[in-house]
Amino acid sequence: MDELRLNPAWYGPEHLALRETVRRFVAHEIAPHVNEWDEAGGFPRELYAKAADVGLLGLGFPEEYGGIAGVDYFHRLIASIELAQCGSGGVVASLMSHSIGAPPVAALGSPELKQRVLPDVLAGRRIAALAITEPSGGSDVAALRTTAVRDGDHYVVNGEKTFITSGIRADYLTVAVRTDPTARGARGLSILLVEGDTPGLTRTPLAKMGWWASDTAHLHFDQCRVPAANLVGPEGAGFLAVMLNFNAERFTLAAGAIGFAWVCYQEALAWARERHTFGKRLADHQVVRHRLVDMLTRIEAARAMLEETAWRLDHSPPGDAQLVASLCMLKNLATRTMQFCADAAVQTLGGMGYMRGTKSERIYREVKVNMIGGGAEEIMKDLAARQLGL
């Protein structure tokens, strides 16, 4: 197979057209440059506008702000898998950081805030990022400590965020804050849009195992005055907004992980067909063929669950317990599949798999961020168990 097999029952002409559009964009605008961008630690800002021109940034956002209506989760699935074919999670993560940074604004922001923020983000003129995680706690959103205290027409924000994708150059930061410092747990959490040039905001770049082409930042808020008009939704609605945002984020992470697993399989297959040892191709050795079959088996199983979960997302209420459990299990299955395939590909490529510049080497370094980001594997298992009443 030259491309990841999709179940034709789930897709119409518009899905396949999107697949070809994203595939051409990746082949022409991203894939030829990923090694250079990885080594440079970033990619040109102009790539955002190019992605917007082919409709990639607007998927699922309201048309009145430059988005594309009529998008279902199968569109998101296709876009994520095809973007992954570039073999660089860092490029994909930063290029699409608005897909987790902007939805709270689109869903809960005031009409004025939406009009001020969304058109520029969806056109690629501005970059949006999500700032939830703090140094004191990762997946435990209810324990966050960053505060926003109302002072007239502003909130005064103090605290820290870390591991923030696009955190260095984001123009808009969608920040989870505690607007009621006396409240505990999920109560008293809100969402504020903090502009990148806000006085008192400092950003420090973080060095990482993988995702080199994605800027990742530690943010420090020191008496940052943020207009009250930048409150996203009502005070106290932040925890619900974050939880709903996680559904799409976890699904997209899973789809991307399966796409990256497919990249590893393709690179290993090509190498096995070309490389000769002991007088025959690697692919003619039974142990190598079995390894390739094991990779494909896991990819096919994860892909089937991905498509079934896409259907559930399009037809179930967001808080449905079975849906949430399925998303958790899907993310774990998909990232485990990516992990297995990255390891198997590097093993198949041998010494070449350890060399910088192969896609499998890069993906091998990026596996763990997929297993941790959007909710660590252990958190996903526990959440699934609670949803299922185990």
N, C-alpha and C positions, 0 to 999 in steps of 0.2 A: 504494500500500500504506500502511495506517495503522500497521502494526507490522512489525518486522523478521521476515522470513520465516524459519521454521525448517523443516527437513526432517521431515515427520511420521513418517517411518519410525523415528526415534530416540526418540520420546517417547510416554509413556503418560499416563493420566489424572492420576497423581500429579504428574507434571512440569507439566502444564497448570494444575493446581490451585495449585501453588507460584507459577507465573507470575502468576496472578490475585491471590494474596495479596500478593506483593511489589509488584505494580503498584499495588494499592490503598494499601499502606503508603506508597509513594513519593509518590503523588498527594496523599494527605491530610497526611502528617507531614513531608515533606521539601521537595517542589517549591515550595510556596507561600512558603517561607522562605529559599531559597538565596541570593537577593540580599542580604537582611539579614544572614545569617550570614557570607557572604563578606566584606562590608564590616566586620563586627564582628570578624572573625578567629577565629571559633569558633562552636560550636553548643551548645545546652543539654545538660548531662550526662543529663538525663531521657530523651533520645532513645535511649540504650542500652537502658533498660528497656522502652521501647516496641518496639524492634526485637526484644528477647528475647520479648516477649509474642506476637509473630506467628511465632516460631520461627526468625527469621533468624540469630540469634547461635549457635544450637545445631547448625546444619547440619554433619553429618559428625563430630560429637563423640559419645562414648559416652553412652548413655541414662542410666546410673547416676549421671552427674554433671549431668544436665539437658540433654544433647544429643539429637539426633534421628538415629536409626539408619536404615539402608536408603537412605542418600544416595549417589548416584553422581555422576560428573562432569557429567552432563547437568543435574542439580539445581544444581550450582555454576555452570554456564554460564548457566542461566536467571536465577539470583539476581543474578549479576554484570551481565548485560545490562540487567535491569530496574532495578537500583539506578542504573545509569548514566543512566537516563532523567531523573533529577533535574537533570542537566547540571552537577553540581558534584563533581569528583574529590576535592576536599578533604574534603567531608562523608563521601563513601564511604570514603576512605582511613582516616580516624580512627575512624569508626563500626565498621569491620571490621578494625581493627588486630589484634584478638585472633586473626584467622584466620591470621596468621603468627606471633603471639607465643605462642599457647597450644598449637598442635599438638605441639611438642617435649615439653611437659609431659604431654600426653595419651598420646603414644607411648612416652616413655622415663622419665617421672617415677615415683617410688615411689608406692604406694597412698596413703600419708599425704599426700604432696605434691599428688597429684591431688585428693584429697578436700578439702584445705585451699584450693586455688586455683580449680579448674574450676567448681564450682557457682556461686560468686559472679560469675565472669566471664561464664558463659553465661546468667545471669539479668540481666545488665546492671548489677549492683551494683558491680562492680570493672572496671577497664580494664587490658588486657594489651597489651604492645608488645614488639617484637623489636628488639634492639640488637646489630647485627653490624658495620656500617660504621664505620671509624675515619678520623680526619683524614689519616693517613699512607697510606691505601689504601682504595679503594672495593670493586670486585668481587674483589680479591685477598684472599679470606678467609684463606688459609693464611699470610698475612703479618701477621696482626693481632698487636698488641703488648700489649693489656690483659692483666694478669697476675692470677692468683688463687693465692696461696700458702697451703698448709694450715698452720693454727696451732691445734692442739688440735681442738676441735669446730667451728671456723670456718675460712673462707677469708678472707684479707685481699686485697681487690681494689684495684688501682691502674691507672689508665689513662683513656682517653677514647673516647667514641663520638659520632658526629655524623650529622646528617640523619635523626634517629629520629622516625618518625611516632608521634604520641600520647606523645612523650617527656616533655612537660611535666606532663601530668596522669595518666599511667599509674600504677596501683597496683602492678603487677607488670611487671618488665623481664626478659625472657628474654635473657641476655647471653652472648655468646661470649667465652670467656677462655682464656688459656694457663696451664694448671695445671702444665705442665712447662716452665719458662723455658729449660731447656737444649736442648729439642727444637726442630727447625727444620721449617718447612713445616706440613703438615697434622697432623703428629704432636704430641701434647701439648695439643691443643685440647679444651676441655670446654664444657658449658653450665651456667650458674648462674642461678637465679631470684633476682633482687635486688628486694627490696620498696622501694616508692617513698619510704618514710620512713626509710630506712637512713642513719644518721649518716655524713657524709663524701661523700654524693651531692649534687652540685649540678647544676642544670639551667638552661640558658640558651635562651630562645626564638630561633629563626632566622627572619629575614624572607626571603620567597621570591617568585619570579616568579609562581607559581600556587599552587594548593591553599591559598588564603588561609584557608579555613575549617578547615583541619587544623593542629593545633599540631605544630610540628616543632622538635626540640630538639638541642642539643649537651649531652652528659652528661660529667661529670667525676667520676671515682671516686678519692677520696683516703683511703686506709687504711680502706676500707669493710669492716666485719666482717660476713660473710654466713654464716649457719649451714650447716654441712656437709650437713645434711638437705635443703638447697635445691639440691644437685647434681642435675642432670637427666640420668639415665642414669649409666653408669660414667665415670670419668676417661678422657680420651683419645677419647671417642666423639663429640666435638663437631662435628668436620668432617663426618662422615657424617650427623649429625642436620641440619646446616645444608643440606647438598646435597639430602637428601630433601625438606626443607621447600621448597626452591626449585621443585620440580616443580609443586606446587599454587599457589605464589605466581605463577609465570610464566604458568600457565594462566589464573588469575583476572585477572591484568593484561591478558592478551590478550583475554579475553572482555569485560572492561570497556572496553578500547580500541575494540572493535567496537561496543559499545553507545554510546559517545560519538560515534563516527563516524556512527552512525544518527541521533543527536540533531541533529548538524550537517546531515545530509541533509534531515531533516524540516523544520528551521527554514529552510533555503535554499529548499526546495520551496514552503513556505507563502508565503515572501516573494516568490518568483518568480511565484506565481499572483495575488498581490494588488497588487504594485507595477506601475505603468504607466510606460513611457518611449516616446517617439516614437509615441504613439498606440496602443500595444498593451501587453499584459502582458509582463513580463520573460520569462515562460515561453514566449512566442510568438516570441522571438528564438532562432534556431538555435544560436548560440554558447552560450546559457544552457542550452538543452535538452541539448546535448552534454555540458556540464559536469556536469549532474545525472546523466546516464547514466554518465559516468566515475566519479562518486562511488558510484553504486549497483553498478557492475561490481566495484569493489574491495571493497565491503562484502560482496557475495555470495560472492566468491572467498575472502575471509578467513573468513566464516561457515562455508563448507563445510569448510575446513581445521580450523577450531575444532571442529566436530562430529566429524570423523574422529579428531582428536587426543583428544577426550573418550572416544571408544570405546577408543582405544589405552591410555589411562590406566586404564580400568576392566578391561582384559584383558591387560595386559603387566606383567611384573615391573618394579618401580621403577627398577632400574638398567639396563634394556634400552637399548642404545646407539641403536637407531633411534628409540625413544621420546624419549630426551633430545634427539637431533638435531631431531626433529619439534617439540618444545616450543620449542627455540631459534628455529627458522625461523618457527614460528607467532607467537611474540612479536614478532619483527621485522616480519613481514607485517602483523600487526594494528596495531602502533603506526605503521607507515608509512601504513596505511590511515587511521588517525585523523588523522595529520598532513596527508595530502592533503585529506581531507574538511573539516577545520577551516579550512584555507587557502581551499578552494573556497567554503565557506559564507560566510566573511568577505568574499571577493571578490564573491559574489552579493549579499550584503546592502549592499555599498558602504559609505557613511558610517555607516549604522546598525550594520554589523558591527564598527565600531571603537568603538562606544559600550558602556560598562559596562552590564550588565544583560541583554544578549543572551547566550544560551547559547553561541553560537559564539565570541563574544569570550572568554568564560571558558575554554572548552575549548582555544582557540588558545593561551592562556597556559599551559595544563596539559599540552600535548603532550609537551614535552621530559622531564618527570619520568617519564612512562610509557615513553619510549624509553631512559631511563637506569636507572630503578629496577628492582630484581630482576635486574640484570645488563644492562650497557650493550650497545647494538647490536653493537659490535665484539667484545665478549666472547662474545655469542651466536653470531656467525658463526664465531669461532675454535673454540668448544666444539663446534658442530655439525660442523665440518670434522674435528676429532679423532675424534668419535664415528663418523663415516662412513668414517674411514680415508683421507681425501683427502691 
